[in-house]
Amino acid sequence: MQPELRILAVDTATRCCSVAVQVGGRLVAETAVLSDRTHSEHLMGMIQAVLKSANLTVQAIDGMAVSIGPGSFTGLRIGISTVKGLALAGDKPCVGVSSLEALAGACLPWPQSIWALMDARKGEVYAGRYREHGGRLEQLTPEQVLPLEDVLRTIDSPHLFIGDGAERYQERIRSVLGDRAEFVPPERNFPRAGTLARLAQPRLAGRVRAFDANLLVPHYLRQSDAELRIRCSPAVHGATGV
């Protein structure tokens, strides 16, 4: 692995699709599109544009990073399958980065705890609590999906909130926590590929949690509605006696 790592990062976990290139720990190119259209329509074009802007080719990239969730089931599959294909074709190492970790990582430096909240719908949030420790992001609680109230009842000190879940439930959070709650500007409430690249840098450099592309899988935290319907539906074969 070269000392000045060239990293291609892709985030498709939310409505915001972003791609970035980092060289030697410095962000050299990044683009983002906020859209309700499927990311498969624009992701490859964004990758090509960012590489061109960085004056690099896919072959010149040393490693890749991709968001593995939680987030949009379809979006995560698109991002992961795209990075897998590029990594396998070029025999490049890959790192999967949590979407919640990427949100929290964008807040550093920050002196207090950070709650990254993504809207999981059904009155729930994907949640992870973090803090800065020695210039690095430290995870304080397991990532989980739970009702917002379960998060709020644990808080008795100032916290920073980030993510589309924090934005959606900002009024409720403020009503419960008052001045113990701080929020980022709205444009920062989506994970960004530039942060993914920064978080992936030490893992790729030391091959720590660096994955073979074949082992890269989404981290959904809960099953999709389709999977739940399949599990809960009656056994068709049993009903017909087959």
C-alpha positions as a Markdown table, in Angstrom:
| # | Residue | x | y | z |
|---|---|---|---|---|
| 1 | Met | 0.0 | 0.0 | 0.0 |
| 2 | Gln | 1.4 | 3.4 | -1.0 |
| 3 | Pro | 2.0 | 5.9 | 1.8 |
| 4 | Glu | 0.0 | 8.6 | 0.1 |
| 5 | Leu | -3.3 | 6.7 | -0.2 |
| 6 | Arg | -5.7 | 7.5 | -3.0 |
| 7 | Ile | -9.2 | 6.7 | -1.8 |
| 8 | Leu | -12.4 | 6.6 | -3.7 |
| 9 | Ala | -15.5 | 6.9 | -1.4 |
| 10 | Val | -19.2 | 6.4 | -2.2 |
| 11 | Asp | -22.2 | 7.1 | -0.1 |
| 12 | Thr | -25.7 | 6.1 | -1.2 |
| 13 | Ala | -27.4 | 5.5 | 2.1 |
| 14 | Thr | -29.9 | 8.4 | 1.9 |
| 15 | Arg | -31.5 | 10.7 | -0.7 |
| 16 | Cys | -28.1 | 12.4 | -0.9 |
| 17 | Cys | -25.7 | 10.5 | -3.2 |
| 18 | Ser | -22.1 | 11.6 | -2.9 |
| 19 | Val | -18.7 | 10.5 | -4.3 |
| 20 | Ala | -15.3 | 11.8 | -3.2 |
| 21 | Val | -11.6 | 11.2 | -3.8 |
| 22 | Gln | -9.0 | 11.7 | -1.0 |
| 23 | Val | -5.3 | 11.8 | -1.7 |
| 24 | Gly | -2.8 | 11.7 | 1.2 |
| 25 | Gly | -5.4 | 12.5 | 3.8 |
| 26 | Arg | -6.6 | 15.5 | 1.8 |
| 27 | Leu | -10.0 | 15.8 | 0.1 |
| 28 | Val | -9.3 | 16.7 | -3.6 |
| 29 | Ala | -12.7 | 16.2 | -5.2 |
| 30 | Glu | -16.3 | 15.6 | -4.1 |
| 31 | Thr | -19.7 | 15.9 | -5.6 |
| 32 | Ala | -23.2 | 15.3 | -4.2 |
| 33 | Val | -26.7 | 15.0 | -5.6 |
| 34 | Leu | -29.9 | 15.3 | -3.5 |
| 35 | Ser | -32.6 | 13.4 | -5.4 |
| 36 | Asp | -35.6 | 11.1 | -5.0 |
| 37 | Arg | -34.6 | 9.3 | -8.1 |
| 38 | Thr | -32.7 | 6.0 | -7.9 |
| 39 | His | -29.0 | 6.5 | -7.4 |
| 40 | Ser | -28.2 | 4.0 | -10.1 |
| 41 | Glu | -29.2 | 6.7 | -12.7 |
| 42 | His | -26.3 | 9.0 | -11.7 |
| 43 | Leu | -23.8 | 7.2 | -9.6 |
| 44 | Met | -21.4 | 6.0 | -12.3 |
| 45 | Gly | -21.4 | 9.4 | -13.9 |
| 46 | Met | -20.6 | 11.0 | -10.6 |
| 47 | Ile | -17.7 | 8.6 | -10.0 |
| 48 | Gln | -16.3 | 9.3 | -13.5 |
| 49 | Ala | -16.6 | 13.1 | -12.9 |
| 50 | Val | -14.9 | 13.0 | -9.5 |
| 51 | Leu | -12.0 | 10.9 | -10.8 |
| 52 | Lys | -11.6 | 13.2 | -13.8 |
| 53 | Ser | -11.6 | 16.2 | -11.4 |
| 54 | Ala | -8.9 | 14.5 | -9.3 |
| 55 | Asn | -6.9 | 13.7 | -12.5 |
| 56 | Leu | -7.0 | 10.0 | -11.5 |
| 57 | Thr | -8.3 | 6.7 | -13.0 |
| 58 | Val | -10.0 | 3.9 | -11.2 |
| 59 | Gln | -6.8 | 1.8 | -11.7 |
| 60 | Ala | -4.8 | 4.5 | -9.8 |
| 61 | Ile | -7.0 | 4.3 | -6.7 |
| 62 | Asp | -5.4 | 2.4 | -3.8 |
| 63 | Gly | -8.5 | 1.6 | -1.9 |
| 64 | Met | -12.3 | 2.2 | -1.7 |
| 65 | Ala | -14.8 | 3.1 | 1.0 |
| 66 | Val | -18.6 | 2.8 | 0.9 |
| 67 | Ser | -21.4 | 3.4 | 3.3 |
| 68 | Ile | -22.9 | 0.1 | 4.5 |
| 69 | Gly | -25.8 | 1.4 | 6.5 |
| 70 | Pro | -28.1 | 1.9 | 8.1 |
| 71 | Gly | -30.1 | 3.7 | 5.5 |
| 72 | Ser | -32.2 | 3.2 | 2.3 |
| 73 | Phe | -32.2 | -0.5 | 1.5 |
| 74 | Thr | -32.2 | 0.1 | -2.2 |
| 75 | Gly | -29.6 | 2.9 | -2.0 |
| 76 | Leu | -27.2 | 0.8 | 0.1 |
| 77 | Arg | -27.4 | -2.1 | -2.4 |
| 78 | Ile | -26.6 | 0.2 | -5.3 |
| 79 | Gly | -23.6 | 1.8 | -3.6 |
| 80 | Ile | -22.2 | -1.5 | -2.3 |
| 81 | Ser | -22.7 | -3.4 | -5.6 |
| 82 | Thr | -21.0 | -0.6 | -7.5 |
| 83 | Val | -18.0 | -0.4 | -5.3 |
| 84 | Lys | -17.7 | -4.2 | -5.2 |
| 85 | Gly | -17.7 | -4.4 | -8.9 |
| 86 | Leu | -14.9 | -1.7 | -9.2 |
| 87 | Ala | -12.9 | -3.2 | -6.4 |
| 88 | Leu | -13.1 | -6.8 | -7.7 |
| 89 | Ala | -12.2 | -5.6 | -11.3 |
| 90 | Gly | -9.1 | -3.7 | -10.0 |
| 91 | Asp | -8.2 | -6.0 | -7.1 |
| 92 | Lys | -8.6 | -3.1 | -4.6 |
| 93 | Pro | -9.2 | -3.4 | -0.9 |
| 94 | Cys | -12.5 | -2.0 | 0.4 |
| 95 | Val | -13.7 | -0.6 | 3.7 |
| 96 | Gly | -17.3 | -0.4 | 4.8 |
| 97 | Val | -18.2 | 2.6 | 6.9 |
| 98 | Ser | -21.3 | 3.0 | 9.0 |
| 99 | Ser | -23.6 | 5.8 | 7.8 |
| 100 | Leu | -24.1 | 6.9 | 11.4 |
| 101 | Glu | -20.4 | 7.0 | 12.0 |
| 102 | Ala | -20.0 | 9.1 | 8.9 |
| 103 | Leu | -22.6 | 11.6 | 10.2 |
| 104 | Ala | -20.9 | 11.9 | 13.6 |
| 105 | Gly | -17.5 | 12.1 | 12.0 |
| 106 | Ala | -18.5 | 15.2 | 10.1 |
| 107 | Cys | -18.9 | 17.0 | 13.4 |
| 108 | Leu | -15.3 | 16.7 | 14.7 |
| 109 | Pro | -13.8 | 18.5 | 16.4 |
| 110 | Trp | -16.7 | 18.7 | 19.0 |
| 111 | Pro | -16.2 | 18.7 | 22.8 |
| 112 | Gln | -19.4 | 16.9 | 23.8 |
| 113 | Ser | -21.3 | 13.8 | 22.9 |
| 114 | Ile | -22.9 | 13.4 | 19.4 |
| 115 | Trp | -26.1 | 11.6 | 18.6 |
| 116 | Ala | -26.4 | 10.6 | 14.9 |
| 117 | Leu | -30.0 | 10.0 | 14.1 |
| 118 | Met | -31.4 | 8.8 | 10.7 |
| 119 | Asp | -35.1 | 8.6 | 10.0 |
| 120 | Ala | -36.2 | 5.0 | 10.1 |
| 121 | Arg | -39.9 | 5.9 | 9.7 |
| 122 | Lys | -42.6 | 4.3 | 11.8 |
| 123 | Gly | -41.7 | 6.8 | 14.5 |
| 124 | Glu | -38.3 | 5.3 | 14.9 |
| 125 | Val | -34.7 | 6.4 | 14.3 |
| 126 | Tyr | -31.5 | 4.6 | 13.5 |
| 127 | Ala | -29.3 | 5.9 | 16.3 |
| 128 | Gly | -25.6 | 5.9 | 17.4 |
| 129 | Arg | -23.9 | 7.9 | 20.1 |
| 130 | Tyr | -20.3 | 9.1 | 19.7 |
| 131 | Arg | -17.6 | 11.4 | 21.1 |
| 132 | Glu | -14.2 | 12.6 | 20.1 |
| 133 | His | -11.3 | 10.9 | 21.8 |
| 134 | Gly | -7.7 | 11.7 | 21.0 |
| 135 | Gly | -8.7 | 13.3 | 17.7 |
| 136 | Arg | -10.6 | 10.1 | 16.7 |
| 137 | Leu | -14.3 | 9.2 | 16.8 |
| 138 | Glu | -15.3 | 6.9 | 19.6 |
| 139 | Gln | -18.5 | 4.9 | 19.5 |
| 140 | Leu | -20.3 | 5.0 | 22.9 |
| 141 | Thr | -23.5 | 3.0 | 22.2 |
| 142 | Pro | -24.3 | 0.1 | 19.8 |
| 143 | Glu | -26.0 | 1.3 | 16.6 |
| 144 | Gln | -29.7 | 0.4 | 16.9 |
| 145 | Val | -33.2 | 1.2 | 15.6 |
| 146 | Leu | -35.5 | 2.4 | 18.3 |
| 147 | Pro | -38.2 | 5.0 | 19.1 |
| 148 | Leu | -36.9 | 8.6 | 19.5 |
| 149 | Glu | -38.3 | 8.7 | 23.1 |
| 150 | Asp | -35.9 | 5.8 | 24.1 |
| 151 | Val | -33.0 | 8.0 | 23.0 |
| 152 | Leu | -34.2 | 11.2 | 24.7 |
| 153 | Arg | -34.7 | 9.5 | 28.1 |
| 154 | Thr | -31.0 | 8.6 | 28.3 |
| 155 | Ile | -29.8 | 12.2 | 27.9 |
| 156 | Asp | -29.0 | 14.4 | 30.9 |
| 157 | Ser | -26.1 | 16.5 | 29.4 |
| 158 | Pro | -25.5 | 18.7 | 26.4 |
| 159 | His | -25.5 | 16.8 | 23.1 |
| 160 | Leu | -25.1 | 17.6 | 19.4 |
| 161 | Phe | -27.7 | 16.1 | 17.1 |
| 162 | Ile | -27.1 | 15.4 | 13.4 |
| 163 | Gly | -28.9 | 13.5 | 10.6 |
| 164 | Asp | -32.2 | 13.6 | 8.9 |
| 165 | Gly | -33.8 | 12.0 | 11.9 |
| 166 | Ala | -32.5 | 14.9 | 14.1 |
| 167 | Glu | -33.9 | 17.3 | 11.5 |
| 168 | Arg | -37.3 | 15.6 | 11.3 |
| 169 | Tyr | -37.8 | 15.4 | 15.1 |
| 170 | Gln | -35.9 | 18.7 | 16.0 |
| 171 | Glu | -39.0 | 20.3 | 17.6 |
| 172 | Arg | -39.7 | 17.2 | 19.8 |
| 173 | Ile | -36.0 | 17.0 | 20.8 |
| 174 | Arg | -35.9 | 20.7 | 21.7 |
| 175 | Ser | -39.2 | 20.4 | 23.7 |
| 176 | Val | -37.7 | 17.6 | 25.8 |
| 177 | Leu | -34.1 | 18.7 | 26.2 |
| 178 | Gly | -34.2 | 22.4 | 25.8 |
| 179 | Asp | -30.7 | 24.0 | 25.7 |
| 180 | Arg | -29.1 | 20.6 | 26.2 |
| 181 | Ala | -29.7 | 20.0 | 22.5 |
| 182 | Glu | -27.7 | 21.6 | 19.7 |
| 183 | Phe | -28.2 | 20.9 | 15.9 |
| 184 | Val | -26.1 | 21.2 | 12.8 |
| 185 | Pro | -27.2 | 23.3 | 9.8 |
| 186 | Pro | -29.7 | 21.4 | 7.5 |
| 187 | Glu | -27.2 | 20.9 | 4.7 |
| 188 | Arg | -25.0 | 18.7 | 7.0 |
| 189 | Asn | -27.8 | 16.2 | 7.9 |
| 190 | Phe | -26.7 | 13.7 | 5.2 |
| 191 | Pro | -23.6 | 11.5 | 5.3 |
| 192 | Arg | -21.0 | 12.6 | 2.8 |
| 193 | Ala | -18.4 | 10.6 | 0.9 |
| 194 | Gly | -15.6 | 13.0 | 2.0 |
| 195 | Thr | -16.1 | 12.0 | 5.6 |
| 196 | Leu | -16.2 | 8.3 | 4.6 |
| 197 | Ala | -12.8 | 8.6 | 2.9 |
| 198 | Arg | -11.3 | 10.3 | 6.0 |
| 199 | Leu | -12.7 | 7.6 | 8.4 |
| 200 | Ala | -11.5 | 4.8 | 6.0 |
| 201 | Gln | -7.9 | 6.2 | 5.7 |
| 202 | Pro | -6.4 | 4.6 | 8.9 |
| 203 | Arg | -8.2 | 1.3 | 8.2 |
| 204 | Leu | -7.0 | 1.0 | 4.7 |
| 205 | Ala | -3.5 | 2.1 | 5.7 |
| 206 | Gly | -3.2 | -0.5 | 8.4 |
| 207 | Arg | -5.5 | -3.1 | 6.7 |
| 208 | Val | -7.6 | -2.8 | 9.9 |
| 209 | Arg | -11.2 | -3.8 | 9.1 |
| 210 | Ala | -10.3 | -3.6 | 5.4 |
| 211 | Phe | -12.6 | -6.0 | 3.6 |
| 212 | Asp | -12.2 | -8.2 | 0.6 |
| 213 | Ala | -14.9 | -6.9 | -1.7 |
| 214 | Asn | -16.7 | -10.2 | -1.6 |
| 215 | Leu | -17.3 | -9.8 | 2.1 |
| 216 | Leu | -18.8 | -6.3 | 1.9 |
| 217 | Val | -22.5 | -6.5 | 2.9 |
| 218 | Pro | -25.2 | -3.9 | 4.0 |
| 219 | His | -25.8 | -3.3 | 7.7 |
| 220 | Tyr | -29.6 | -2.7 | 7.7 |
| 221 | Leu | -30.2 | -2.9 | 11.5 |
| 222 | Arg | -33.7 | -4.2 | 10.7 |
| 223 | Gln | -35.5 | -6.2 | 8.0 |
| 224 | Ser | -37.2 | -4.6 | 5.1 |
| 225 | Asp | -41.0 | -4.5 | 4.9 |
| 226 | Ala | -40.9 | -7.1 | 2.1 |
| 227 | Glu | -38.9 | -9.5 | 4.3 |
| 228 | Leu | -41.2 | -9.0 | 7.2 |
| 229 | Arg | -44.2 | -9.7 | 5.0 |
| 230 | Ile | -42.6 | -12.9 | 3.8 |
| 231 | Arg | -41.9 | -14.0 | 7.3 |
| 232 | Cys | -45.3 | -13.2 | 8.6 |
| 233 | Ser | -47.3 | -14.6 | 5.6 |
| 234 | Pro | -49.0 | -18.0 | 5.9 |
| 235 | Ala | -47.3 | -21.0 | 4.3 |
| 236 | Val | -48.9 | -21.3 | 0.9 |
| 237 | His | -47.8 | -24.8 | 0.4 |
| 238 | Gly | -49.1 | -25.9 | 3.7 |
| 239 | Ala | -52.5 | -24.4 | 3.0 |
| 240 | Thr | -52.9 | -26.3 | -0.3 |
| 241 | Gly | -51.7 | -29.6 | 1.2 |
| 242 | Val | -48.6 | -29.7 | -1.1 |
